[in-house]
Amino acid sequence: MKIEFETDINGYQEARKFKLLIEYILKHEELDPSLNSLASSLQSQLQEFLSNPEFANFSDADSNVTFTADHDESVGEGFAKIWRSVFGPGKRELLLSKQRQELIMRAERAEASAFEALAETAEIGRERDQLKEKLKVLKSNKEPG
């Protein structure tokens, strides 16, 4: 993957922000080897771009790189959302999703078993009532009278 930025202050700012994002992800996320390789490659490209002599007169203060978060979301969660939107879910999220699906399937099977047991109980109750009626009829037929 090759990334390109404009060779002006805006491109410099975008590259710095993207580099910070990649560094954060590499530091804080568990990635599979292919994604880790891609992120490292992007990081190298960004470093190469940012070390361009044309940007020698730009300082980090000029770039105004600031990250803010909403009051209900940490900066890390914001980065994680961006990462997921670009690269998809991580290993941990995939594992949790798989576990969640397995639990849902187990709950559905348990629910189906409970309904089957309830239906079987009702059927047994009807059979019992029918047998009681038959027994009554037989007792009344056998009574001397």
C-alpha positions in Angstrom: 0.0 0.0 0.0 1.4 3.4 -1.0 0.1 6.5 0.7 0.6 10.0 -0.6 0.1 13.5 0.9 0.3 17.0 -0.5 3.8 18.5 0.0 2.4 21.5 1.9 1.6 22.3 5.5 -1.8 20.5 5.2 -0.2 17.3 3.9 2.5 17.6 6.6 -0.3 17.9 9.3 -2.2 15.0 7.9 0.9 12.8 7.8 1.8 13.7 11.4 -1.7 12.9 12.6 -1.8 9.6 10.7 1.7 8.7 12.0 0.5 9.3 15.6 -2.5 7.1 14.9 -0.4 4.3 13.6 2.0 4.6 16.5 -0.8 4.4 19.0 -2.3 1.4 17.3 1.0 -0.4 17.1 1.6 0.3 20.8 -1.9 -0.5 22.2 -3.6 -2.9 19.9 -3.1 -6.7 19.4 -2.8 -7.2 15.7 -2.4 -10.2 13.6 0.9 -10.4 11.8 -0.4 -9.2 8.4 -2.0 -6.1 9.9 1.1 -5.4 12.1 3.2 -5.6 8.9 0.9 -3.2 7.1 0.9 -0.8 10.0 4.7 -0.9 10.2 5.0 -0.3 6.5 2.6 2.7 6.7 4.7 4.0 9.7 7.9 3.8 7.6 6.3 5.6 4.7 5.0 8.3 6.9 8.4 8.7 8.6 10.0 8.9 5.2 7.5 11.6 4.0 7.9 13.6 7.2 11.7 13.6 7.0 11.4 15.2 3.5 13.8 18.3 3.4 10.8 20.4 2.2 9.4 20.2 5.7 12.6 21.2 7.5 11.0 24.7 8.2 7.9 23.1 9.7 8.0 22.4 13.4 5.8 20.2 15.5 4.2 23.4 16.9 3.2 24.5 13.4 1.4 21.3 12.8 -1.2 22.0 15.5 -1.6 18.3 16.0 -4.1 17.9 18.8 -6.4 15.1 19.5 -9.6 15.7 21.4 -12.3 13.3 22.6 -15.9 13.7 23.4 -16.8 13.8 27.0 -18.0 10.1 26.9 -15.2 8.7 24.9 -11.4 8.5 25.6 -8.8 9.2 23.0 -8.0 5.5 22.8 -11.6 4.6 22.0 -11.6 7.2 19.2 -8.5 5.7 17.7 -10.0 2.3 18.0 -13.1 3.3 16.2 -11.0 4.8 13.4 -8.8 1.7 13.3 -11.9 -0.6 13.0 -13.4 1.5 10.3 -10.2 1.2 8.2 -8.8 -2.2 9.1 -11.8 -4.0 10.6 -12.2 -5.6 14.0 -9.2 -6.9 16.0 -8.5 -10.4 17.3 -10.1 -9.6 20.6 -13.3 -8.3 19.1 -13.5 -11.3 16.7 -13.1 -13.7 19.7 -15.7 -11.8 21.7 -18.1 -11.8 18.8 -17.6 -15.6 18.3 -18.2 -16.2 22.0 -21.3 -14.0 21.9 -22.7 -15.9 18.9 -22.0 -19.2 20.7 -23.8 -18.0 23.8 -26.8 -16.8 21.7 -27.0 -20.2 20.0 -26.8 -22.0 23.4 -29.6 -19.7 24.7 -31.8 -20.4 21.7 -31.3 -24.2 22.1 -32.1 -23.9 25.8 -35.2 -21.9 25.0 -36.3 -24.5 22.4 -35.7 -27.3 24.9 -37.7 -25.5 27.5 -40.7 -25.1 25.1 -40.4 -28.8 24.1 -40.4 -29.8 27.8 -43.4 -27.6 28.4 -45.3 -29.0 25.4 -44.4 -32.6 26.6 -45.6 -31.8 30.1 -49.0 -30.5 28.7 -49.3 -33.6 26.6 -48.6 -35.9 29.5 -51.2 -33.9 31.6 -53.8 -34.5 28.9 -53.0 -38.2 28.7 -53.3 -38.5 32.5 -56.7 -36.7 32.5 -57.9 -39.1 29.7 -56.7 -42.1 31.6 -58.4 -40.9 34.8 -61.7 -40.5 32.8 -61.3 -44.0 31.4 -60.6 -45.4 34.9 -63.7 -43.7 36.2 -65.8 -45.1 33.4 -64.4 -48.6 34.0 -65.0 -48.4 37.7 -68.6 -47.2 37.2 -69.2 -50.1 34.7 -67.8 -52.7 37.1 -69.7 -51.6 40.2 -72.6 -53.8 41.0 -75.7 -52.0 40.8 
